Amino acid sequence: MLRFEHVSKRYPNGTVAVDDLDFEVAEGELVTLVGPSGCGKTTTMKLVNRLEEPTSGRILLAGEDIAGVDPVKLRRRIGYVIQQVGLFPHRTVLDNTATVPVLLGRGRKAARQRAAELLELVGLDPAVYGGRYPDQLSGGQRQRVGVARALAADPPVLLMDEPFGAVDPVVRERLQNEFLRLQREVRKTVLFVTHDIEEAVRLGDRIAVFGQGRVEQYDSPAAVLGAPATDYVASFVGSDRGLKRLSVTPVERGDLEQPPVVHLSDAMATAQERMRAEGVRWAVVLDENDVLHGWVSVAERSGPVSGTVAEHARRMDAWLPLGSSLKSAFATMLQYDAGWIAVLDEEDRLLGVLTPTTLHEALRRSIDADTRSVERAEVELESVSGA
Ligand SMILES: Nc1ncnc2c1ncn2[C@@H]1O[C@H](COP(=O)(O)OP(=O)(O)OP(=O)(O)O)[C@@H](O)[C@H]1O
């Protein structure tokens, strides 16, 4: 969709802001450009909407060299969201959002209707906020209006330059999550500039890690964190990259452990036999509807125990849907102070459990898989937790 071919930009004062950029952003993909201050991120964006011209190389949008496209027409196909949102202070939120469609010749009524839908989409009730002026909004709300406005012309490409840079970390995380939800709906091709590796990892389908004007690595977040291409990338993503990686590695079926499963109504003696036969000290307990109830441990004293599982079971209903991040799995374990958590499918059926050991193995396998470019399920670990 958007292709950089050996693009360089040298400013008249001799600064080489961008040096031989060569990568492609697929349609509907969100690519984060991350790097320290002055590494050429903003310049890259400006080259895309022709606020700057490359010194060499070319940029193709849907196969067409943008150097031959009238800049005004080009910018209609490219939404631009910047940190200082640049809303018109004397226009209402609704009119700010409708600005571009009106300029594009849509009727005022249709444009306002679309603007209201977009405000709704970015989480601002148009009935509440539509009539307000920008200075009657919080910073986070202004950012959302900026995003709604950029989407109003329905451009296939969005450029977002540190759009959430000016808000506090809590609001920032909320905006990021909302934007991810929105992006799943609208599927724009997005270039998103940030200097924050956490943000880059959370949002990006792929990340371009910038050194001085050059892309040092262009890869999935998991690969950038798990297998940094250069020392520079390794130091930029930080020594806690293993921890960060937890948040971008999903729980897969192959990661799960399968302890014995018993029901509340089973005889405890039978449950005990099952655990002994499988050589484990506990079993997952489900109720009569196969809903997670908790766990039961093999009794310490020898000999059969009387009664049903219900009389011995303990409640523990920490669970996660399959596909959750390893980080949320770990966080849930800590929150419940639990040695395991259940992983459920879409119909809330038990698929297996995750323990600290299997969680660690999942992380190691995913790193191995990225390093060797294979699926995680194909990776056999040589040793299990050092054993
Ligand atoms: N118009 C200009 N003329 C000369 N040099 C410029 C111009 N614009 C940017 N530069 C220089 O080009 C380099 C890259 O700047 P750019 O704004 O692209 O970086 P950035 O990665 O977006 O930085 P930041 O995160 O601080 O915004 C910097 O050294 C900057 O000083």
The ligand as an SDF file (V2000), in Angstrom:
LIG
                    3D

 31 33  0  0  0  0  0  0  0  0999 V2000
   13.3460   21.9770    8.1620 N   0  0  0  0  0  0  0  0  0  0  0  0
   14.4980   21.4600    8.6280 C   0  0  0  0  0  0  0  0  0  0  0  0
   15.6750   21.9530    8.2770 N   0  0  0  0  0  0  0  0  0  0  0  0
   16.8310   21.4330    8.7220 C   0  0  0  0  0  0  0  0  0  0  0  0
   16.9130   20.3610    9.5440 N   0  0  0  0  0  0  0  0  0  0  0  0
   15.7470   19.8070    9.9500 C   0  0  0  0  0  0  0  0  0  0  0  0
   14.4890   20.3260    9.5210 C   0  0  0  0  0  0  0  0  0  0  0  0
   13.5270   19.5540   10.0760 N   0  0  0  0  0  0  0  0  0  0  0  0
   14.1410   18.6180   10.8330 C   0  0  0  0  0  0  0  0  0  0  0  0
   15.4820   18.7740   10.7430 N   0  0  0  0  0  0  0  0  0  0  0  0
   16.5030   17.9110   11.3760 C   0  0  0  0  0  0  0  0  0  0  0  0
   16.3520   16.6060   10.8590 O   0  0  0  0  0  0  0  0  0  0  0  0
   16.5630   15.6300   11.8880 C   0  0  0  0  0  0  0  0  0  0  0  0
   15.3350   14.7450   12.0020 C   0  0  0  0  0  0  0  0  0  0  0  0
   14.2460   15.5230   12.4710 O   0  0  0  0  0  0  0  0  0  0  0  0
   12.7950   14.9100   12.7000 P   0  0  0  0  0  0  0  0  0  0  0  0
   11.8980   16.0110   13.1250 O   0  0  0  0  0  0  0  0  0  0  0  0
   12.4120   14.1390   11.5160 O   0  0  0  0  0  0  0  0  0  0  0  0
   13.0690   13.9260   13.9140 O   0  0  0  0  0  0  0  0  0  0  0  0
   12.0820   13.1570   14.8760 P   0  0  0  0  0  0  0  0  0  0  0  0
   12.5890   11.7800   14.9330 O   0  0  0  0  0  0  0  0  0  0  0  0
   10.6880   13.3590   14.4480 O   0  0  0  0  0  0  0  0  0  0  0  0
   12.3470   13.8560   16.2620 O   0  0  0  0  0  0  0  0  0  0  0  0
   11.3430   14.1830   17.4910 P   0  0  0  0  0  0  0  0  0  0  0  0
   11.0150   12.8880   18.1150 O   0  0  0  0  0  0  0  0  0  0  0  0
   12.1980   15.0530   18.3740 O   0  0  0  0  0  0  0  0  0  0  0  0
   10.1770   14.9110   16.8960 O   0  0  0  0  0  0  0  0  0  0  0  0
   16.8790   16.4190   13.1390 C   0  0  0  0  0  0  0  0  0  0  0  0
   18.2730   16.4620   13.2830 O   0  0  0  0  0  0  0  0  0  0  0  0
   16.3120   17.7940   12.8600 C   0  0  0  0  0  0  0  0  0  0  0  0
   17.0240   18.7830   13.5460 O   0  0  0  0  0  0  0  0  0  0  0  0
  1  2  1  0
  2  3  1  0
  2  7  2  0
  3  4  2  0
  4  5  1  0
  5  6  2  0
  6  7  1  0
  6 10  1  0
  7  8  1  0
  8  9  2  0
  9 10  1  0
 10 11  1  0
 11 12  1  0
 11 30  1  0
 12 13  1  0
 13 14  1  0
 13 28  1  0
 14 15  1  0
 15 16  1  0
 16 17  2  0
 16 18  1  0
 16 19  1  0
 19 20  1  0
 20 21  2  0
 20 22  1  0
 20 23  1  0
 23 24  1  0
 24 25  2  0
 24 26  1  0
 24 27  1  0
 28 29  1  0
 28 30  1  0
 30 31  1  0
M  END
$$$$
